[in-house]
Amino acid sequence: MRFYQQQHEFYCGVDLHSNCLYVCVVDAAGNKLLHRNFKNNRLDLLLAKLQPYLQADFVLACESTFNWYWLADWCADNDLPFLLGHALYMKAIHGGKTKNDAIDSEKIARLVRGGNFPVAHVYPQARRATRDLMRRRTYLVRRRAETLAHIQMLHLQQNLPKPGTRVKYKSNRAGVGDNFADPSAKLNVNIDLALLRSYDEQIHQMELHLEQTAKVDDANQYFRLQTIPGVGLVLALTILYEIGSIDRFPSVGDFLSYARLVRGSHTSNGKRYAATGSKIGNPHLKWAFGEAAVLLKRELPAAAALAERIEKRQNKMRALTMLSVKLGRAVYYMMKRQEVFDPSIFKK
């Protein structure tokens, strides 16, 4: 957990919603100077009310809700320093008996003033849309996999021979629905096949666009990531855009924690309890390293040998986890030092 420690003359806390924002401004002495609700997100009115404080040392902060993008961009356009609060860590501010927008906005302002505001990374606007498109692609791929599984299930329900994995290829889908005598079951399968055609088309368009965009944003890092055995276009794009700038991680431990590759720790009075914080970090990056570890084990003999040694002592899942951690370390130093992948690290 990282706290914002810098001191300012004025602190602005914003409780953000889709149709309004509740704003509280306090000074360095803790005096409340502005506390009101701006309905319909009236940014012109908000900017006018903040004018008396903008000439001095001022900072604006809000919690990481689903719609913080536009507020961060508005602050950047108006040269306002912006802080984003970590949503999970900020649950600590909701322990009171009464909770409402006015209280939340004031608590945010006072957390910043007291140096207790848990900050999250404000992802750069220039890459944000591409990262979100990459995440959307992952969503569609998983829906496509569910559709393929549903086709298999329909065949099992009617005790028909399973089409196997061949239906994931467009050339093998002709006549799949003809095996069903019941018109409703046949329509059910044909709907799934139509969905697969649509998913294939949209995913293909996304991948073409993402590859071209990645070459514009950071072509060197993109191609360095593809020097890892088994890592192709999709995994390289996912790792590249989920990390953003590697410089925002002071140490490899911070990076591994962000990628959910290390366990949490919960101790008290010398006693160790069940690990917590498994949901804190980037799930997309964790998935990417998990997939990359499986492919690395297949493509790199040294990684396969290391995994085999770990499996003998523990189990297969533990081996893949340790491969993911080792790969995460490698990616961190690759991007820091701007080097290609060194396979010899898996021989150590």
C-alpha positions as MATLAB code, in Angstrom:
seq = 'MRFYQQQHEFYCGVDLHSNCLYVCVVDAAGNKLLHRNFKNNRLDLLLAKLQPYLQADFVLACESTFNWYWLADWCADNDLPFLLGHALYMKAIHGGKTKNDAIDSEKIARLVRGGNFPVAHVYPQARRATRDLMRRRTYLVRRRAETLAHIQMLHLQQNLPKPGTRVKYKSNRAGVGDNFADPSAKLNVNIDLALLRSYDEQIHQMELHLEQTAKVDDANQYFRLQTIPGVGLVLALTILYEIGSIDRFPSVGDFLSYARLVRGSHTSNGKRYAATGSKIGNPHLKWAFGEAAVLLKRELPAAAALAERIEKRQNKMRALTMLSVKLGRAVYYMMKRQEVFDPSIFKK';
ca = [
       0.000    0.000    0.000;
       1.387    3.396   -1.007;
       0.181    6.598    0.632;
       0.303   10.083   -0.824;
       2.565   12.063    1.511;
       3.015   15.417   -0.236;
       1.648   18.483    1.556;
      -0.466   21.186   -0.111;
      -2.302   24.341    0.801;
      -5.712   23.075   -0.349;
      -7.109   19.529   -0.635;
     -10.160   18.651   -2.733;
     -12.010   15.372   -2.201;
     -14.509   14.209   -4.835;
     -17.139   11.511   -4.345;
     -17.790   10.601   -7.981;
     -21.027    9.224   -9.452;
     -22.401    8.848  -12.956;
     -24.735   11.850  -12.671;
     -23.204   14.010   -9.933;
     -20.095   14.656   -7.905;
     -19.923   15.762   -4.294;
     -16.934   18.016   -3.627;
     -15.218   19.001   -0.392;
     -12.266   21.413   -0.118;
     -10.256   21.782    3.090;
      -7.161   23.862    3.783;
      -3.901   22.836    5.422;
      -5.332   23.665    8.855;
      -8.314   21.368    8.301;
     -10.906   24.117    7.806;
     -13.749   23.209    5.446;
     -13.953   25.813    2.663;
     -16.310   24.219    0.116;
     -18.746   21.337    0.538;
     -21.514   20.886   -2.008;
     -23.056   18.618   -4.624;
     -22.669   19.376   -8.350;
     -25.601   17.737  -10.109;
     -25.324   16.525  -13.700;
     -21.537   16.785  -13.349;
     -21.514   20.525  -14.015;
     -17.797   20.917  -14.674;
     -18.093   24.564  -15.677;
     -19.681   25.374  -12.333;
     -17.143   23.201  -10.494;
     -14.216   24.983  -12.162;
     -15.699   28.364  -11.217;
     -16.084   27.316   -7.577;
     -12.508   26.003   -7.448;
     -10.966   29.151   -8.935;
     -10.126   30.770   -5.544;
      -7.923   27.780   -4.697;
      -6.322   27.031   -8.051;
      -3.819   29.883   -7.835;
      -2.293   28.247   -4.749;
      -0.930   24.766   -4.034;
      -3.952   22.557   -4.815;
      -4.649   18.841   -5.331;
      -7.832   16.959   -6.306;
      -8.496   13.320   -5.350;
     -11.252   10.772   -5.957;
     -11.814    7.062   -5.463;
     -11.166    4.629   -8.308;
     -14.724    4.078   -9.539;
     -15.695    2.723  -12.956;
     -16.053    6.203  -14.488;
     -12.949    8.082  -13.285;
     -11.467    8.440  -16.784;
     -13.234   11.649  -17.755;
     -12.471   13.360  -14.449;
      -8.758   12.552  -14.770;
      -8.760   13.844  -18.353;
     -10.602   17.017  -17.316;
      -8.017   17.660  -14.610;
      -5.198   17.117  -17.113;
      -6.813   19.553  -19.582;
      -7.092   22.195  -16.852;
      -3.620   21.564  -15.338;
      -5.075   20.277  -12.067;
      -3.054   17.702  -10.086;
      -5.137   14.530   -9.823;
      -4.951   11.604   -7.371;
      -6.725    8.281   -7.763;
      -7.531    6.316   -4.620;
      -7.174    2.532   -4.495;
     -10.756    1.231   -4.188;
      -9.974   -1.810   -2.024;
      -7.650    0.003    0.370;
     -10.122    2.871    0.706;
     -12.720    0.567    2.230;
     -11.193    1.661    5.522;
     -12.959    5.024    5.232;
     -16.410    3.394    5.234;
     -16.385    2.134    8.810;
     -18.643    4.835   10.239;
     -22.223    4.432   11.359;
     -23.459    6.840    8.704;
     -22.244    6.910    5.110;
     -23.277    9.315    2.374;
     -21.761   11.384   -0.435;
     -21.083   14.408    1.735;
     -19.236   12.350    4.355;
     -17.263   10.416    1.735;
     -16.053   13.537   -0.073;
     -14.873   15.096    3.192;
     -13.123   11.889    4.259;
     -11.259   11.753    0.952;
     -10.063   15.348    1.364;
      -8.927   14.712    4.934;
      -7.192   11.462    4.018;
      -5.101   13.342    1.456;
      -4.365   16.107    3.961;
      -3.275   13.612    6.610;
      -1.039   11.603    4.285;
      -3.306    8.538    4.538;
      -4.678    8.486    1.001;
      -3.888    5.105   -0.694;
      -2.988    5.965   -4.263;
      -3.647    3.940   -7.396;
      -1.972    4.390  -10.768;
      -3.588    6.879  -13.139;
      -3.162    5.066  -16.433;
      -2.096    7.471  -19.249;
      -4.902    8.671  -21.456;
      -2.990    7.952  -24.677;
      -2.902    4.182  -24.054;
      -6.045    3.764  -21.996;
      -8.454    3.044  -24.860;
      -6.144    0.423  -26.360;
      -5.744   -1.333  -23.017;
      -9.517   -1.416  -22.568;
      -9.955   -2.782  -26.088;
      -7.467   -5.538  -25.222;
      -9.521   -6.400  -22.160;
     -12.662   -6.424  -24.303;
     -10.990   -8.902  -26.634;
     -10.302  -11.196  -23.675;
     -13.971  -10.960  -22.708;
     -15.093  -11.936  -26.230;
     -12.618  -14.835  -26.386;
     -14.049  -16.234  -23.155;
     -17.604  -15.854  -24.450;
     -16.511  -17.671  -27.603;
     -15.117  -20.516  -25.486;
     -18.415  -20.713  -23.587;
     -20.278  -20.947  -26.899;
     -18.063  -23.819  -28.037;
     -18.676  -25.590  -24.717;
     -22.444  -25.098  -25.140;
     -22.348  -26.820  -28.541;
     -20.580  -29.768  -26.914;
     -23.179  -29.859  -24.137;
     -26.087  -29.898  -26.603;
     -24.596  -32.949  -28.303;
     -24.184  -34.741  -24.975;
     -27.783  -33.981  -24.009;
     -29.030  -35.760  -27.138;
     -26.471  -38.599  -26.843;
     -24.920  -37.591  -30.171;
     -21.227  -37.908  -31.074;
     -19.387  -34.840  -29.887;
     -18.031  -32.590  -32.651;
     -14.817  -32.283  -30.643;
     -12.533  -29.284  -30.944;
     -12.923  -29.145  -34.715;
     -15.891  -26.744  -34.539;
     -13.614  -23.937  -33.402;
     -12.416  -23.825  -37.013;
     -14.780  -22.206  -39.502;
     -14.224  -24.869  -42.171;
     -15.503  -27.639  -39.843;
     -18.859  -26.119  -38.865;
     -20.924  -26.987  -41.919;
     -23.761  -29.394  -41.116;
     -23.147  -29.490  -37.356;
     -26.763  -28.574  -36.648;
     -28.134  -31.203  -39.039;
     -27.468  -33.953  -36.467;
     -30.418  -32.780  -34.363;
     -33.928  -34.017  -35.167;
     -35.708  -31.587  -32.842;
     -36.168  -28.170  -34.574;
     -35.609  -26.239  -31.348;
     -32.359  -28.055  -30.580;
     -31.219  -27.536  -34.163;
     -31.966  -23.804  -33.905;
     -30.083  -23.672  -30.616;
     -26.950  -25.053  -32.274;
     -27.307  -22.811  -35.319;
     -27.523  -19.758  -33.047;
     -24.279  -20.833  -31.390;
     -22.645  -21.244  -34.805;
     -23.806  -17.770  -35.821;
     -22.352  -16.364  -32.608;
     -19.054  -18.094  -33.333;
     -18.906  -16.489  -36.780;
     -19.508  -13.073  -35.251;
     -16.957  -13.626  -32.472;
     -14.339  -14.764  -34.989;
     -14.855  -11.676  -37.140;
     -14.788   -9.188  -34.271;
     -11.785  -10.797  -32.543;
      -9.858  -10.816  -35.819;
     -10.563   -7.101  -36.364;
      -9.496   -6.334  -32.804;
      -6.215   -8.212  -33.142;
      -5.295   -6.407  -36.363;
      -6.052   -3.025  -34.806;
      -4.226   -3.830  -31.568;
      -1.092   -5.029  -33.323;
      -0.900   -1.833  -35.392;
      -1.518    0.341  -32.341;
       1.098   -1.448  -30.249;
       3.720   -0.820  -32.909;
       2.940    2.890  -32.692;
       2.923    3.085  -28.883;
       6.017    1.037  -28.003;
       7.257   -1.148  -30.831;
      10.576   -2.025  -29.184;
       9.062   -3.376  -25.967;
       6.391   -5.173  -27.993;
       8.962   -7.112  -30.035;
      11.195   -7.758  -27.004;
       8.292   -9.458  -25.235;
       7.817  -11.731  -28.250;
      11.365  -13.056  -27.799;
       9.986  -15.069  -24.855;
       9.334  -18.607  -26.169;
       5.606  -19.160  -26.604;
       4.620  -15.498  -26.211;
       2.909  -14.273  -29.349;
       0.826  -11.297  -30.363;
      -1.942  -11.560  -27.764;
       0.177  -12.236  -24.681;
       2.745   -9.620  -25.689;
       0.005   -7.026  -26.121;
      -1.628   -7.956  -22.816;
       1.622   -7.724  -20.852;
       2.667   -4.510  -22.618;
      -0.566   -2.599  -22.045;
      -1.341   -3.908  -18.571;
       2.091   -2.859  -17.350;
       2.189    0.493  -19.111;
       5.421    2.084  -17.905;
       7.696   -0.289  -16.006;
       9.264    2.726  -14.287;
       6.229    3.058  -12.018;
       7.422   -0.037  -10.117;
      10.386    0.828   -7.838;
      11.339   -2.819   -7.331;
      10.687   -6.249   -8.775;
       8.724   -7.103   -5.618;
       6.288   -4.263   -6.284;
       5.814   -5.516   -9.825;
       5.211   -9.135   -8.768;
       2.708   -7.961   -6.175;
       0.855   -5.908   -8.805;
       0.765   -8.958  -11.099;
      -0.706  -11.104   -8.263;
       2.305  -13.404   -8.387;
       3.056  -13.253   -4.658;
       0.815  -14.213   -1.751;
      -0.413  -11.807    0.868;
       0.746  -11.988    4.459;
      -1.406  -11.735    7.592;
       0.454  -11.938   10.895;
      -0.300  -10.712   14.398;
       1.673  -11.201   17.622;
       4.025  -13.578   15.882;
       1.210  -15.770   14.560;
       0.565  -16.332   10.872;
      -3.016  -16.427    9.616;
      -4.598  -17.234    6.260;
      -3.206  -15.112    3.438;
      -5.285  -12.116    2.436;
      -5.318   -9.640   -0.423;
      -5.604  -12.157   -3.252;
      -7.919   -9.756   -5.114;
      -5.483   -6.831   -4.912;
      -3.505   -6.463   -8.128;
      -4.068   -6.866  -11.839;
      -6.043  -10.015  -12.791;
      -5.330   -9.562  -16.511;
      -1.580   -9.572  -15.893;
      -1.861  -12.629  -13.658;
      -3.745  -14.452  -16.421;
      -1.138  -13.448  -19.007;
       1.774  -14.769  -16.947;
      -0.129  -17.966  -16.176;
      -0.740  -18.600  -19.874;
       2.827  -17.646  -20.752;
       4.202  -20.093  -18.163;
       2.314  -23.009  -19.755;
       3.600  -22.095  -23.223;
       7.129  -21.489  -21.924;
       7.176  -24.960  -20.379;
       6.230  -26.381  -23.767;
       8.687  -24.339  -25.847;
      11.763  -24.030  -23.597;
      13.475  -27.269  -22.446;
      15.197  -25.522  -19.511;
      11.827  -24.288  -18.205;
      10.330  -27.767  -18.630;
      13.219  -29.302  -16.686;
      12.804  -26.774  -13.876;
       9.060  -27.440  -13.725;
       9.686  -31.191  -13.604;
      12.041  -30.821  -10.633;
       9.465  -28.723   -8.767;
       6.675  -31.199   -9.584;
       8.649  -34.027   -7.975;
       8.952  -32.078   -4.726;
       5.476  -30.487   -4.715;
       2.865  -30.610   -7.499;
       2.091  -29.446  -11.014;
       0.169  -26.310   -9.995;
       3.000  -25.184   -7.731;
       5.461  -25.711  -10.573;
       3.459  -23.510  -12.944;
       3.097  -20.859  -10.243;
       6.839  -20.740   -9.684;
       7.430  -20.564  -13.431;
       5.039  -17.609  -13.604;
       6.933  -15.831  -10.821;
      10.297  -16.465  -12.470;
       8.923  -15.256  -15.799;
       7.507  -12.143  -14.102;
      10.958  -11.340  -12.739;
      12.454  -11.841  -16.192;
       9.921   -9.517  -17.827;
      10.544   -6.833  -15.205;
      14.286   -6.757  -15.876;
      13.783   -7.113  -19.638;
      11.684   -3.961  -19.715;
      13.850   -2.106  -17.196;
      17.096   -2.846  -19.025;
      15.525   -2.912  -22.497;
      16.910   -6.353  -23.226;
      15.562   -9.407  -25.024;
      14.663  -12.587  -23.168;
      17.573  -14.583  -21.757;
      16.665  -18.314  -21.608;
      19.666  -19.112  -19.403;
      17.836  -17.762  -16.324;
      15.835  -21.009  -16.178;
      19.036  -23.049  -15.879;
      19.976  -21.367  -12.604;
];
